Amino acid sequence: VSLAQAAGYVQLNQYRLLQPIGQGSYGIVKLAYNEEDDTHYAMKILSKRKLMRRAGLFGRTPPRTPGRGPPPDPLQRVYREIAVLKKLDHPNVVKLVEVLDDPAEDQLYLVFQLLEGGPVIDIPTENPLSELLARRYFRDALLGVEYLHYQRIAHRDIKPANLLLGEGRVQVADLGACGELAGAGRLTGAVGTPAFRAPEAAANADKYNGEAADIWSLGVTLFAMVTGKVPWCGPTAQELQRRVLEEPLTFPQRPLLTRPLKHLLSRMLDKNPGTRATMQEIKENEWITN
Ligand SMILES: COc1ccc(C(=O)/C=C\Nc2cc(OC)c(C(=O)O)cc2Cl)cc1
């Protein structure tokens, strides 16, 4: 047992691991204190074995299109995510600080700048955000996603938990499901979170447009921010998927949403990706520019 363990905490190089602050299918995120710069960070901890098993479990390694598509090996996908993250630099995208990867160890550590506010909202909630606050946060998320699309990357798992608040600014997190937009933004493989997944990406997950699917998820996310709930839910993944595909968008009695916001939401949650609002249309939208 190391001295650190005896003292009851884990020390990783200059980082002291503290309490968990995030949890998901990907693994866990812990608060970490860096003794060298007296600063706190968010430490995402991944298990290489778990990543391998997850792929084995689903056995869904995406088809290898020559020169395109994510590498089949899930571990390679993490290294690809890391390579992508290192290349990205935008005020509304999380900043990867460093990667601690000991080939002999099962654990892989991604060190991110800490966004001390955490997720913009935890849903479901009876206390959703005001349209004023939602607009401020949503504009930031929009800029972050627009930047990813500009870099030919689709996020593919946009949801409130992946919009983190720091110094009054929102940054988009978790590129674990991202896909590189091949020709015409084509992507395959159903990833992401069911309640936020676009109809075309859920049904027959072949050849869908990555950008349009992100716009859909942004729409579900904005709906959740202002109502505290997702627009469609269900007892099973199949039933949820059917409702997303078939049930029209409806707004709750309370809170009462303004017409411009309802118009924007109906444009982003258009079930047809071909006629769905584009990033350009959203940026010029009355509610956004208000
Ligand atoms: C209450 O205070 C809190 C302050 C910060 C947090 C927090 O940071 C949570 C998750 N963080 C992250 C997750 C990521 O993926 C899933 C990625 C990524 O892979 O891009 C990066 C980060 Cl930072 C939570 C609560």
The ligand as a Tripos MOL2 file, in Angstrom:
@<TRIPOS>MOLECULE
LIG
   25    26     1     0     0
SMALL
NO_CHARGES

@<TRIPOS>ATOM
      1 C1        -20.7600   20.1920   -9.4090 C.3       1 LIG1
      2 O1        -19.5610   20.5190   -9.9900 O.3       1 LIG1
      3 C2        -19.1620   19.8180  -11.0830 C.ar      1 LIG1
      4 C3        -18.0790   20.3310  -11.8050 C.ar      1 LIG1
      5 C4        -17.6210   19.6710  -12.9440 C.ar      1 LIG1
      6 C5        -18.2450   18.4990  -13.3620 C.ar      1 LIG1
      7 C6        -17.7010   17.8250  -14.6000 C.2       1 LIG1
      8 O2        -16.7190   18.2880  -15.1590 O.2       1 LIG1
      9 C7        -18.3380   16.6320  -15.1430 C.2       1 LIG1
     10 C8        -17.9170   15.9790  -16.2790 C.2       1 LIG1
     11 N1        -16.7850   16.4320  -16.9800 N.pl3     1 LIG1
     12 C9        -16.3690   15.9680  -18.2140 C.ar      1 LIG1
     13 C10       -16.9560   14.8480  -18.8500 C.ar      1 LIG1
     14 C11       -16.4650   14.4380  -20.1160 C.ar      1 LIG1
     15 O3        -16.9930   13.3740  -20.7840 O.3       1 LIG1
     16 C12       -18.0860   12.6880  -20.1940 C.3       1 LIG1
     17 C13       -15.4330   15.1510  -20.7360 C.ar      1 LIG1
     18 C14       -14.9050   14.7670  -22.0930 C.2       1 LIG1
     19 O4        -14.5690   13.5760  -22.3360 O.co2     1 LIG1
     20 O5        -14.8170   15.6860  -22.9280 O.co2     1 LIG1
     21 C15       -14.8430   16.2300  -20.1080 C.ar      1 LIG1
     22 C16       -15.3140   16.6410  -18.8520 C.ar      1 LIG1
     23 CL1       -14.5920   18.0170  -18.0600 Cl        1 LIG1
     24 C17       -19.3070   17.9770  -12.6580 C.ar      1 LIG1
     25 C18       -19.7830   18.6330  -11.5070 C.ar      1 LIG1
@<TRIPOS>BOND
     1     1     2 1
     2     2     3 1
     3     3     4 ar
     4     3    25 ar
     5     4     5 ar
     6     5     6 ar
     7     6     7 1
     8     6    24 ar
     9     7     8 2
    10     7     9 1
    11     9    10 2
    12    10    11 1
    13    11    12 1
    14    12    13 ar
    15    12    22 ar
    16    13    14 ar
    17    14    15 1
    18    14    17 ar
    19    15    16 1
    20    17    18 1
    21    17    21 ar
    22    18    19 2
    23    18    20 1
    24    21    22 ar
    25    22    23 1
    26    24    25 ar
@<TRIPOS>SUBSTRUCTURE
     1 LIG1         1 GROUP 0 **** ****
